[in-house]
Amino acid sequence: MRALQPAERRRLQSRADARRAILDATEALLVEDGFRSFSMRRLAERCGYTPPTIYHHFVDKQHLLDELLEERCSALVKSLKRVRRGDDAVENLRAFGITFARWGLRNPAHYALLSQPRQPELPVPPAAEEARALMEAPLEKIAAEGRLTSQRESAAQVFWAFLHGFVLLRTSRGDIEWMPDVLEVGLAALLQSFIRDGDRAPVREETP
């Protein structure tokens, strides 16, 4: 492999620094003012790069936001992979749901960005798709075991609707005194509503 010349290294480092500065400024604006107030004009004022420079690095606003979202969803994937999983698919699904919701509460601006409608031709950021696949794997197992009381897709939509509603309501209604166990209680009741108990082996009586 050809070694990079000093001028090439400086050029690549300058490019990397510019991209990092633009992404950091984007994140700061989203955290401070939310997704709806974000604009490329305000970003240019914040990061010090002109709009043409920003578009040179990120093509358009959607690509810029998707790259930032990819970074944050990569952190979510790492959190999901750290979840201790066992043989009980229901418990795994519950643990994934709690981890996801807590990530959303810690990152409300990024969660709002993740929740925005996407144009059909735009792919979902890879890390977001990986997170979805990880979280739905236990549901696939439960469905394969014949334990769902509804269609698999209906159960998935109910699961995601609860998590989405919980995160958005918690982050938008700071005036409510939320009970600390709302997530756990709600998720437990939800899973119980569409998952049957697994077959249990009969309890054997011990002989004296």
N, C-alpha and C positions, 0 to 999 in steps of 0.2 A: 504494500500500500504506500502510495506516495505521501511523503511528509508534507504537511502544510507549511507554506511560507509564512513569515511573520505578518505580512500584509493581509494574507488570507485569514489568518487567525484573528487579527484585529477586526476584520470585516465581519466574520462570523460572530465574534463576541459582541460587536456593536449591534448586530441584528438581534441576537438573543437578549441583550439588555433592553432594546427598544420593545420587543414583544413582552418582556416581563413587566416593564413599566406600564405599558398599555393595559395588560391584564390586571395588574395591581390597582390601577386607577379605576378600571371598570368595576372591580369588586368593591372598592371603597365607595363608589357612587351608589351601587346597588344596596349596600348595607346601610348607608346613610339615608337615602331617599326612596329606596324601593324600585322595583322594576318599571312601574308605570311612569316614573319621572325621569328615567334614563334616556339620554339622547347622545348621539355622536358629537354634537356641538359642545355639550357640557363635558363630554369625555376629552375632547381636544383641549378645552380650557384647563382641565384638571391635570392631564398628563404632560402637556407642553408640546405634543406632536400635532402637526397639522392633519386635518381630515384625509388628504391624499396619502400621507405617510401611514396613517392608521389603516386605510383601505389597501395599501400596498402589502401590509403584513397580514391582514385578516380578510380580504376580499369584500366582506360586507358585515353589517351589524349581526346578522344571524350566526355567521361563522365565528365571530368574536365571542358572542355569548355562549355558543356551543363549546368552544375551547375552554372557557372558564368553567362551564358546567361539567365538562369532562374531568377537569382537575378535581372538582369537589365531589363528583360521583365516584371517582377513584378512591377517595377517602372513605366514602360510604361502603364501597366494596370491601375495603380492608377491614372495616368494622364488622361487616356481616361475616367475613371469613374467620374473624376471631370469636364469633359466637360458638359456644360449646354445644355441639350437637350429639344427640344420642340416638337410640333406636325408636323413640317415640316421635313420629312425624308431626303429631299435633303440637307437642311441646316445642319442636323445632320451629314450626310455623309461628307459634306464639312469640318465641324469642326473637325471630327475625322481625316480626311486626313491631315489637317494642323497640328494637334497635333502630329500625327505619324511622319510626315516629320521633324518637329522641334526636336523631340526626336532623330531621325536619325542623324541630323546635330550636336546635342550636344554629341552624342555617336558614332562617325564614326567607331571606332574599333569594337564596339559591333555590329553595324549595318552590317559591313562587315562579321562578324562571323555569324550573323543571315542569311545572304544572301548566304552562302556557300551551295553547293549541299549536300544532306544528303543521306546516304545509306537507301534503302527502308525499311530495318528491324528496323531502329532506330526511335523511336517515337519523335515527335516534343516536345520540352520543353513545359510543361503545360501552363505556362504564355504566351508564344508566341501564342499558340493555342487559349487561352482566348482572347488575344488582337485581333487576326484575327476575331473571332466570334463577338466580340463587334463592330468592324468596319464594318463588312458586314451585321449586323442586319438592318441598314437603307436601304441598297440595297435590302434586302429581301422584305422589306415593299414596296419599290418602284416597285419591280417586281410584287408583289401581287396586286398592284393597276393598273397594266397593263400600266405603264408609260415608260417602257424601249423600245427603238427603236431597240434593238438587243437582243440576247439571254442573259439570266442572267449571265451565265458563261463567255461569251465574255465581258460583261460590267465589271465584277469583274476583269478579266485579264487586261483590259485596265486601270482600276483604279489603280491596283497594279503596273502595268508597268510604269505609269506616276510617281507615288511616288518613286519607286525604282530608276528610271532614274534620277529624280530630286536630290535625296539624293546623289547618287554616283557621279553625275556630279558636284554638288556643292562642295563636299568634296575632289574631285580629281583635280579640276581646280580652284585653288586659284588665278591663274593669270588673271582670267576674273573678270571684275568689274560687279558683279551681281546687277541687279536692285532689290530694296528691296521688290517689290510686285510680283516677278516672280511666286512664289508659289501660291499666291491667284489668280492672273490672269489666270495662266495655269489651275488650278483646276476648276475655274469657267467655263472656256471655255470647258474643258473636260466633265464636268457633263452636260453642256448644249447640248453637241453633242450626247449623248445617252439617255437623259431623256426628255420626253415630258412634257409640261406644264400640271398641274393638271386641272381637271374640275373646272371651276369657276362659282359661282352663278351669275346670271345677276345682275347688279347694279340697284337698285330700285330708281326711281326718287322720291324725297321728295315732298309731296303735300304742297302747300303754306298755 
